Amino acid sequence: MSYRHISTHDVQALRTSQPDTIIIDVREPHEYAIARIEGTILCPISTSASWIESFAKDAPIVVICHHGMRSEHVAAALTSRYGYTNVATMDGGIDDWSARIDPTIPRY
């Protein structure tokens, strides 16, 4: 089982077409305070042991971070170690979201 890559534009479309999609932001609280996408769930990678098994295994999940590296690590763990079946990572992270989708979100 593996995860898939999804663009910021596709995530934007998913938020409308599939509002039950869970968007997990794995950045740290200080980063989330600077810039965040409304409706995301902050689940820092540093505390993943406390939350990683708290979602339904078949729930549609998109994992995001600053540029995409941490979200890839979490997406890989969700699918390969924890048995999640519908996981994507948002390419480019919130930085790309700020550049392409919502320029009111600060870039850092």
N, C-alpha and C positions, 0 to 999 in steps of 0.2 A: 504494500500500500504506500502511496506517495502523495505528496501535496502538489498543487499546481501554482503557477505564477499568474497573476492577474494585474492588469494595468489600473492606474488611478481612475481612468475614464470608465472602466468596467466596474470598479467598486462604486463609483457614483451611480451608475445605472442599476446596480444590485440594490442599493439603498432604496430605490423607488420600486423596482420590480419584485424584490424579495425582502421586504422590510423585517422579516424574522432572522435575517443573516446577522450573526454575532460578529462584531468587529472588535478584536482584542488588540489593544495598544500595549506592547511589551516594553516601552520605554520606562524610565524611572520617573517618580513623582515630580522632581524639579523640571524635567523636560516637558512633561504633560502640562505643567503650570504655564510654560512659555507658549506652547502651541498644541492645539488638540482639535480633533474633528468631533463635532457635536454628535453624541450618541454612541461614541466608542466606550469600551470598558477598559479601564486601566488595570492591567495585570502585569506588574513589572517582572521582567525576566529574573531579577535577583530574588524574587519570592515565588518562583514558579512551582516549587514543591507544595506550596499551600493552596494553589488554585488549579493546577494543571489537569486534575481529574474531576473538576466541578461542572463541566458542561456535558450535555448528551453526546455520546460518541458519534451519532449521525447528524448532529446539528450542522448547518452551514456556517462555517467559521472562516473569517479573513483575519490574518495576523498582520499587524503593521508595526513599524518602528520609525526611526529617523530616516535612514536611507535604504533599508531592506536586508541588512546582514543579520541582525538579531531576530527579525521575524522569520527568516529562513531557518535558523537554528530551532526556533520554537515550533514552526510548522513541521519540520523533519521529526522532532521528538513527538509531537502530537500524533503523527501518522505511524511512525515506525515503532515507537516504544509504548504508546498508550492506546493504540487502536482506533483513533479517530478516522473517519472515512470521507469527510467532505471539507477538506482544509485547503485554503489558498493563502499565499503570501502576496502582499501588495508591493509590486516593483516600484522602487524609488522612494518608498516611505512617505512620511508626512512632508518631507522637503519637496518631493515631486507634486504632491497634492497642493501644496501652497503655490507652486510655480504654475501648475496647469489647471487646477480646479477652483481654488479659493485663495486669491491673493491677499485677502484680509487676515489670513493666518500667518503669523510671523515666521520668517525663516531664520534659522540659527545655525 
